[in-house]
Amino acid sequence: MKKVVSILAASAAVCMTMLPGCSRTVSPGDIEGYDEGEQYLSLWVHIIEETPEGQAYLKSVNSFNEHYNGKYFADVEFIPRNDSGGGYSDKVNASVLSGNLPDVLTVDGPNVAAYAANGIIQPLAELTEEEKGIYLDSIIEQGTFNDKLYALGAMESSVGLYYNKAILREAGIEVPEAGNPWTFSEFLDILERLKPIMEEKNGYALDMTFPVGEATIYYYAPFIWANGGSLF
């Protein structure tokens, strides 16, 4: 099963991981492309099929089925999340209780440890160093629980900072090159220099009015961690 997960994840926001169960009983011929002698694999993903991300997953699944034609057949079901993260998560949680989970599903990164600790997902087969090498260290770390790898993220995300070029020029502030970024202390000093200019413009030196929901903690967490804090 190692190849099933690694190929899907590598080709295709969250993690792909293996599960013990199967969401439904399907016979060869019930689905176009699923033939006699092939092992059926059910997949759930958290996105709408028509979106670019959904199309990337579909392309990955089709590529897998073409590569393993005659041996495996992967069948993907698109179950979108709503704005608060429900929908998909609700179905996963309900299926945990009913025993109708798929073979492979996408998992939000922060949920990997909880799913692993409760036996909802299984560890992946051992990866070679070459296979691990296509993933960022943060992806490997996120998918690891108690020294076992349970999930592989299909992508990584970061919090970025946007700035107004005209205002920085007005303040005489030069933006550093990528290889020589501001320290946090330098950044705070710059905000102090910008404060009187922004007060005249009825604005803020740093706007951190984030949307409600999980995005708030996602955006604020780096500031907390950078100052020695932690979250629980």
C-alpha positions as CSV (number, residue, x, y, z in Angstrom):
1,M,0.0,0.0,0.0
2,K,3.0,2.3,0.3
3,K,2.9,3.1,-3.4
4,V,-0.8,3.9,-3.3
5,V,-0.4,6.7,-0.9
6,S,3.0,8.1,-2.0
7,I,2.0,8.3,-5.7
8,L,-1.3,10.0,-5.0
9,A,0.1,12.5,-2.6
10,A,3.2,13.3,-4.7
11,S,1.2,14.0,-7.8
12,A,-1.6,15.9,-6.3
13,A,-3.9,20.6,1.0
14,V,-3.8,18.3,3.6
15,C,-2.5,14.8,4.0
16,M,-3.3,11.6,2.2
17,T,-3.4,8.6,4.6
18,M,-4.3,5.0,4.8
19,L,-7.3,3.6,6.7
20,P,-8.3,0.1,7.7
21,G,-11.8,0.0,6.3
22,C,-13.8,0.5,3.1
23,S,-16.7,2.9,2.6
24,R,-18.8,0.6,0.4
25,T,-18.9,-2.7,-1.4
26,V,-18.3,-2.4,-5.1
27,S,-18.0,-5.2,-7.7
28,P,-16.0,-5.2,-10.9
29,G,-18.0,-3.6,-13.6
30,D,-20.0,-1.4,-11.3
31,I,-17.7,1.5,-12.1
32,E,-16.1,2.3,-15.4
33,G,-12.5,1.2,-15.4
34,Y,-12.9,-1.2,-12.4
35,D,-12.2,-4.7,-13.9
36,E,-12.1,-8.3,-12.6
37,G,-8.9,-9.1,-10.7
38,E,-8.2,-5.5,-9.6
39,Q,-8.1,-4.5,-5.9
40,Y,-10.7,-1.7,-5.2
41,L,-9.5,1.3,-3.3
42,S,-11.9,3.9,-2.1
43,L,-10.7,7.5,-1.6
44,W,-12.3,10.6,0.0
45,V,-11.0,14.1,-0.6
46,H,-12.2,17.3,1.0
47,I,-12.6,19.5,-2.0
48,I,-15.0,20.2,-4.9
49,E,-14.1,18.2,-8.1
50,E,-14.5,21.3,-10.4
51,T,-11.9,23.4,-8.5
52,P,-8.3,23.4,-9.6
53,E,-7.3,21.4,-6.5
54,G,-10.1,18.9,-7.2
55,Q,-8.9,18.5,-10.7
56,A,-5.3,17.9,-9.4
57,Y,-6.6,15.1,-7.2
58,L,-8.6,13.6,-10.1
59,K,-5.6,13.8,-12.4
60,S,-3.5,12.0,-9.8
61,V,-6.1,9.3,-9.3
62,N,-6.4,8.8,-13.1
63,S,-2.6,8.6,-13.4
64,F,-2.5,6.0,-10.6
65,N,-5.2,3.9,-12.2
66,E,-3.4,4.0,-15.6
67,H,-0.1,3.0,-14.0
68,Y,-1.6,0.2,-11.9
69,N,-4.2,-1.0,-14.5
70,G,-5.0,-4.6,-13.8
71,K,-3.8,-4.5,-10.2
72,Y,-5.5,-1.7,-8.4
73,F,-8.4,0.6,-9.1
74,A,-8.8,3.8,-7.1
75,D,-12.2,5.4,-6.9
76,V,-12.3,9.0,-5.6
77,E,-15.3,10.7,-4.0
78,F,-15.3,14.5,-3.6
79,I,-16.9,15.6,-0.3
80,P,-16.3,19.4,0.2
81,R,-15.8,21.1,3.5
82,N,-17.9,24.1,4.3
83,D,-16.5,27.4,5.6
84,S,-16.2,26.2,9.2
85,G,-14.5,22.9,8.2
86,G,-17.6,20.8,8.6
87,G,-19.3,18.7,5.9
88,Y,-16.3,16.5,5.1
89,S,-15.1,16.3,8.7
90,D,-18.7,15.5,9.9
91,K,-18.8,12.6,7.4
92,V,-15.4,11.3,8.5
93,N,-16.4,11.5,12.2
94,A,-19.8,9.8,11.5
95,S,-18.0,7.0,9.5
96,V,-15.6,6.4,12.4
97,L,-18.6,5.4,14.5
98,S,-20.3,3.4,11.8
99,G,-17.1,1.7,10.5
100,N,-17.6,2.9,6.9
101,L,-14.4,4.8,6.4
102,P,-12.6,4.6,3.0
103,D,-9.2,3.1,2.3
104,V,-7.6,6.4,1.8
105,L,-8.7,9.9,2.7
106,T,-7.4,13.5,3.1
107,V,-6.8,14.7,6.6
108,D,-6.3,18.2,7.9
109,G,-2.8,18.4,9.3
110,P,-3.7,19.2,12.9
111,N,-5.9,16.1,13.1
112,V,-3.3,13.6,12.2
113,A,-2.0,13.0,15.7
114,A,-5.5,12.7,17.2
115,Y,-6.6,10.2,14.4
116,A,-3.4,8.2,15.0
117,A,-3.7,8.1,18.7
118,N,-7.3,6.8,18.5
119,G,-6.5,4.1,16.0
120,I,-8.5,5.7,13.2
121,I,-5.6,5.6,10.7
122,Q,-2.8,3.1,10.2
123,P,0.9,3.9,9.9
124,L,2.2,3.9,6.3
125,A,4.7,1.3,5.1
126,E,8.3,2.3,5.5
127,L,9.5,4.8,2.9
128,T,12.9,4.9,1.3
129,E,15.1,7.9,1.7
130,E,14.5,8.7,-2.0
131,E,10.7,8.6,-1.5
132,K,10.9,10.8,1.6
133,G,13.2,13.2,-0.3
134,I,10.4,14.6,-2.4
135,Y,8.6,15.9,0.7
136,L,9.5,18.9,2.9
137,D,10.7,18.1,6.4
138,S,7.6,19.8,7.8
139,I,5.4,17.4,5.9
140,I,7.2,14.4,7.3
141,E,7.1,15.9,10.8
142,Q,3.4,16.7,10.6
143,G,2.5,13.2,9.5
144,T,4.6,11.5,12.2
145,F,3.1,10.4,15.5
146,N,5.1,8.3,18.1
147,D,7.9,7.9,15.6
148,K,5.6,6.4,12.9
149,L,4.6,8.0,9.7
150,Y,0.8,8.1,9.3
151,A,0.2,10.7,6.6
152,L,1.9,12.5,3.7
153,G,0.8,16.1,2.9
154,A,0.0,16.9,-0.7
155,M,1.0,20.5,-0.2
156,E,2.4,23.0,2.4
157,S,1.2,26.4,3.3
158,S,2.7,29.5,5.0
159,V,1.6,32.8,6.4
160,G,2.8,35.7,4.2
161,L,3.2,39.4,4.9
162,Y,2.1,42.0,2.3
163,Y,3.4,45.5,2.3
164,N,2.5,48.8,0.6
165,K,5.5,49.9,-1.5
166,A,4.5,53.5,-1.7
167,I,4.2,53.9,2.1
168,L,7.5,52.2,2.7
169,R,9.2,54.5,0.2
170,E,7.6,57.5,1.9
171,A,9.0,56.3,5.2
172,G,12.5,55.7,3.7
173,I,12.3,52.0,4.4
174,E,14.0,49.6,2.1
175,V,12.8,46.0,1.9
176,P,15.7,43.5,2.3
177,E,16.6,40.8,-0.1
178,A,15.1,37.3,0.6
179,G,18.4,36.0,1.8
180,N,18.9,38.7,4.4
181,P,15.5,39.3,6.0
182,W,14.6,41.6,8.9
183,T,15.0,40.3,12.4
184,F,11.9,40.5,14.5
185,S,13.5,43.4,16.4
186,E,14.1,45.3,13.2
187,F,10.6,44.6,12.1
188,L,9.2,46.1,15.4
189,D,11.4,49.2,14.9
190,I,10.0,49.6,11.4
191,L,6.5,49.4,12.7
192,E,7.4,52.2,15.2
193,R,8.7,54.4,12.3
194,L,5.5,53.7,10.3
195,K,3.1,54.4,13.2
196,P,3.0,58.3,12.9
197,I,2.8,58.1,9.1
198,M,-0.1,55.7,9.3
199,E,-1.9,57.7,12.0
200,E,-2.0,60.6,9.6
201,K,-3.5,58.3,7.0
202,N,-6.0,57.0,9.6
203,G,-4.5,53.5,9.2
204,Y,-2.4,50.9,11.0
205,A,1.3,50.1,10.7
206,L,0.4,46.5,10.8
207,D,-3.2,45.3,10.0
208,M,-3.9,42.0,11.8
209,T,-7.7,41.9,11.4
210,F,-8.0,38.3,10.4
211,P,-11.2,36.5,9.5
212,V,-13.1,34.5,12.1
213,G,-12.7,30.8,12.6
214,E,-9.6,28.6,12.5
215,A,-7.8,31.2,10.3
216,T,-7.3,33.4,13.3
217,I,-5.2,30.9,15.3
218,Y,-3.4,29.9,12.0
219,Y,-2.3,33.5,11.4
220,Y,-1.5,34.4,15.0
221,A,0.3,31.1,16.0
222,P,3.7,32.1,14.4
223,F,3.9,35.2,16.5
224,I,3.1,33.3,19.7
225,W,5.7,30.5,18.9
226,A,8.3,33.1,17.9
227,N,8.0,34.7,21.3
228,G,8.4,31.4,23.3
229,G,4.7,30.8,23.8
230,S,2.7,27.6,23.1
231,L,-0.9,26.6,22.4
232,F,-3.0,24.0,23.9
